[in-house]
C-alpha cells in the first residue's frame, strides 16, 4: 500500500474498481483544516478524465506498469499492430486504447503502458510531436487575413488538421499529438 505522499504524475492506481493514471495533482494545505491532495485522473479503460480529492495520508493502491517502446506496423480490421523494439514480439491493440490514433503513421515509434500483473496493454502514447505531409489543402484566399484565419487540410495519415492559410499541399508540418494543433512547418 502507498499513501497520497507517493502520488506523482504518470502513476497508475486502482481506484473505484478501475485503473486510473494520474495526470495532474496538487498538495493543498489550507489555513484551517486538514491537508488534502487534489488530483486529475484519467481512466485507462474508458479514457474519461475525472477530478478527485484525497485526504492527506489516505492509502492508494498503485498498479505496477512498464513502459515499452514499440513500432507501429499496420492497421487491419482487428486493430493496430505493433512490434516490440527489444524482443521483436508483435501485439495487437484496440483503437480505443490509442488517443489520436489517426496521427500515427507506419514505422513510427510509440510507448505502450503494459500492466505487469497480466501483461495486458493499457494505453498507447504517441510522441509529443509528429511530422506529417499535407496531402490535400484548399488554396488560401488572398486578403482573408483578419483574426489569423485557419483552414482544414488532410495529412498523409488521413487526419484533418487546422492550419494557417499559407500551408500548401506537399509541405511537411509538425503537429502536437496531445491537442492536434499545428505547430510549425518543417523544412
N, C-alpha and C positions, 0 to 999 in steps of 0.2 A: 504494500500500500504506500501511496505517496500522499503528500498534502499539497495545499494550494501554494506553498513556498516553492514547489518544484515546477510550477506552471511556467512554460516558455512557448514562444511562437513555434508552430510546427508539431508540437506534442500531440499524439493521438491518445484519446481517452475513451473509456467505456462509460457512457452516460445515458441514462434512460433507455437501456437495452439497445443501444445503437453505438456505432463508432463515430466519434467526432474529432476533427482536427482543430486545434486552437489557432485561429487566425490572428487575433489581437487580444491583449489583456492589459489591465491596469490595476495596480495595487492602490487602494484608496484608504486613507486614514482620516476620517472626518474629525473635526474638533471635539465632537461629542459622540459617544457610542463606540462600537467595536469596528475594527478594520474589516475590509472585505475586498474581494477581487472581482472586478467587472471583466467579463470575457465575451468574445465573439467566437462562436463555434460553428463549424461547417460540417454537416453530416456527410460522411463518405459514401453512404448508400443512396441518399436522395439528392444531395447537393444543396439542400436548404441551409440557410445561414440563420442562426438564432443568437440572441443576446441572453446571457445568463450571469447571475451574480452568485458567487460562492462566499460563504463566511470565511474569514481568515482562519487558517488551520484546519479547515474541513478536509476530509480524506477524499482522494480521487483515485480512479483505477486506470493507470496508464497501460496502453497496449504496446507491446514490442513490435516495431515495424522496421523494415530495412529499405533503403533506397538503392535501386539498381539502375544502371544505365542500360537502356535498350535502344535498338534502332527500329524505326517504323519500316516495315517491309511493304505491305499492301493491305487493301481493304477488300473484303468479299462479302457475300450475303450473311456470313456467320458473325462478322465483326472485323476488328482491326488486328492484324498480325504483327507481332514484334519479335525481335531476336535479341537475346541477352548478349551484351558486348563481351562478356568474360567467358561464359560457358557455351555460347552459341546455341542454347536451347531456345525454342520458339514457344510463344504463348499467344493466346487469343484473348482479346479484351473487348467487352461490350462497349458500344458508343456512349452509353450514359455515364461511364466512368472517366471519360475524357472531356475536359472542358475546352471548348473552341476546337473541336476535332477537325473542322474543315479548314483550319490554318496549317495543318500538318501535311508536309509533302514527303514522298517516298525517300528513304535514306536518311531522314532526319533523326538526330539523337534526342531522346526524351528520358525523363526519370520516372520510374514506376515504384510506388509505395507498395510493399508486399507485407502482409500480416505473417509474422514468423510462426504463429501457432498452427495455421492451416495452409500456409503457402498460397493464399489467395491474393490476387492483385486487388488493391483498394482504390487507387486512383492513378491517373497518368498525368504528369505535369510537363507541359511544353516549356522550352526555354523562354525567357522573358521577351525576347525579340526574335522575329524571323524575317528573312529577306525573301520576298516573293516577286515574281514578274507579273506585270499587268498584261492580261490577255485581251481585255476589251475595255475601252474607255470612250465615252461620248466626247466629242470636241467641246472645249470650253467656249463659252460665249464671250466675245470681246466686250469690254466695258462693264461687265457684270461683276464688279469687284467690291461692292459695298458690303460691309459686315463679314469679311473673309468667307465667301461662299464655298461650298463644297459640292462635289459630285460623287456619284457612286461608280466604282469601277469593279471589274471582275478580275481576280488574280488566278494564277495557274492552278490553284487547288479547287477553284470553283466558288470560293467565298466572295462576298461583296463587301467592299471596304469604302468608307467615305474619305475622300482625299481632296486636296486643293485643286482648283481648276487647271493649273499648269501641268498636271501629271498626264502623260500620254501613253498610248498603247506601246508595249515593248520595253518600257522603263522598269527598273527594279526599285521596289520601295521596301522600307523597314516598317514592320507592323508590331505593335505591342500586343502580345497574345493574351494578356490579362484583361485589357479593355477594348481590344480590336481597333485601336486608334492608329492612324497614320503617324509615323514619327519623322521620317525623312526619306529623301531619295538616296539611292545607293549608286555609286559610280561603278 
